[in-house]
Amino acid sequence: MAVRDEKTCPWPFMCMLEGNAMPREQLTRPLPATEVDHARLFRLDGNKYVVLGAGGGIGEHVTRTIVGLGGRVLGADIDAEALAGVAGSVGMPSVVADATTESGMKLVAEAARAEFGTINGYIDVIGQMHRRGIAEYSLADWDLDFRTNLGHAFFSALVLAPLVEHGSIVHVSSVVASRGGLTAPGYGPAKAALQVWVKQLAAEHGSRGVRVNAVAPGLFLSPRYVAAGRSTADSRAHASRPLLGRLGQPHEIAAAIVFLLTPAAGYITGTTIPVEGGALSRDATGIDGP
Ligand SMILES: NC(=O)c1ccc[n+]([C@@H]2O[C@H](COP(=O)([O-])OP(=O)(O)OC[C@H]3O[C@@H](n4cnc5c(N)ncnc54)[C@H](O)[C@@H]3O)[C@@H](O)[C@H]2O)c1
């Protein structure tokens, strides 16, 4: 796995594993099946990532999944105590920072450069739904929604993306990005903008072998969802929407995110993958009843 020089790489697949990108001249012919190390398509051995929001919820699961697949992580989070717990448990370096500010993201980039030099990508799970009826919704609410759900995507593109050598960047959107709703008027528009931002970054970085994607979760049993203390009736109603008849487990969205980091996802860029237990495929006409 020490092969980095594209000109001398004897086994293209090993070059691909190192950076999720193959030398262009070797892509003009189909790779013989015998040259592909299929057993390593889903591995991240030796790769280095930054996880924004590594201290809990989906970010903690992403961190543990990357480490489980042989990768290394620098974890960043605004919650020092939570981050220290995860960092101690998986043995990763960490940095306390607010990812929605330019100064916070610069701190993260400096830590990544000091720890790894270059990275194979970053995963940005930051985001939050902010509930308020549209009648009470103000410009300040709109600004807050766009800062909370997009500020980190913008700042990370400025200071973390240049550190990515080949590899993969993943943001977390939401299925709400393609639907209208009554409770959080700015969350869906901000997440929809995030999905187009992913396309902009994919266009910008594709030619140097950097892929950029998002996942769009349905409802997951994350700590925040559980802490909201919903009624049994509400929880049942939420669980009845996905075709699988249950809410998602956080490790199931983390697994989709980490798949996008692996060589197995080497030809996926500029897109958003829904992970929602089939909720978006439910009958939309009402013919199946409520
Ligand atoms: N949980 C769901 O059902 C669901 C559904 C759709 C979309 N999402 C999206 O998934 C993402 C993660 O959701 P979650 O429930 O795991 O979130 P979470 O609230 O558990 O946050 C994950 C981590 O991010 C950290 N964090 C929050 N703000 C930060 C900041 N400004 N700087 C640095 N760290 C910060 C938190 O401290 C926490 O450790 C969000 O973008 C959310 O919009 C979640």
The ligand as a Gaussian input file, in Angstrom:
#p B3LYP/6-31G(d) Opt

LIG

0 1
 N      -31.398000      12.673000      13.128000
 C      -32.240000      12.725000      12.129000
 O      -33.329000      12.122000      12.114000
 C      -31.865000      13.539000      10.918000
 C      -32.740000      13.569000       9.829000
 C      -32.389000      14.300000       8.704000
 C      -31.192000      14.992000       8.676000
 N      -30.370000      14.971000       9.764000
 C      -29.109000      15.705000       9.697000
 O      -28.069000      14.874000      10.175000
 C      -27.021000      15.671000      10.710000
 C      -26.567000      15.132000      12.061000
 O      -27.664000      14.969000      12.883000
 P      -27.489000      14.441000      14.375000
 O      -28.866000      14.207000      14.875000
 O      -26.453000      13.393000      14.475000
 O      -26.900000      15.785000      15.049000
 P      -26.404000      16.073000      16.535000
 O      -27.190000      17.194000      17.077000
 O      -26.329000      14.824000      17.349000
 O      -24.941000      16.655000      16.223000
 C      -23.848000      15.846000      15.871000
 C      -22.621000      16.442000      16.505000
 O      -22.338000      17.719000      15.921000
 C      -21.911000      18.606000      16.935000
 N      -22.125000      20.002000      16.542000
 C      -23.302000      20.658000      16.467000
 N      -23.100000      21.935000      16.065000
 C      -21.759000      22.072000      15.879000
 C      -20.932000      23.162000      15.473000
 N      -21.445000      24.371000      15.188000
 N      -19.589000      22.950000      15.368000
 C      -19.048000      21.744000      15.673000
 N      -19.801000      20.688000      16.090000
 C      -21.133000      20.843000      16.185000
 C      -22.731000      18.207000      18.153000
 O      -22.101000      18.644000      19.372000
 C      -22.769000      16.695000      18.027000
 O      -21.707000      16.055000      18.702000
 C      -27.564000      17.113000      10.717000
 O      -27.040000      17.784000       9.577000
 C      -29.062000      16.947000      10.579000
 O      -29.675000      18.061000       9.961000
 C      -30.675000      14.265000      10.884000

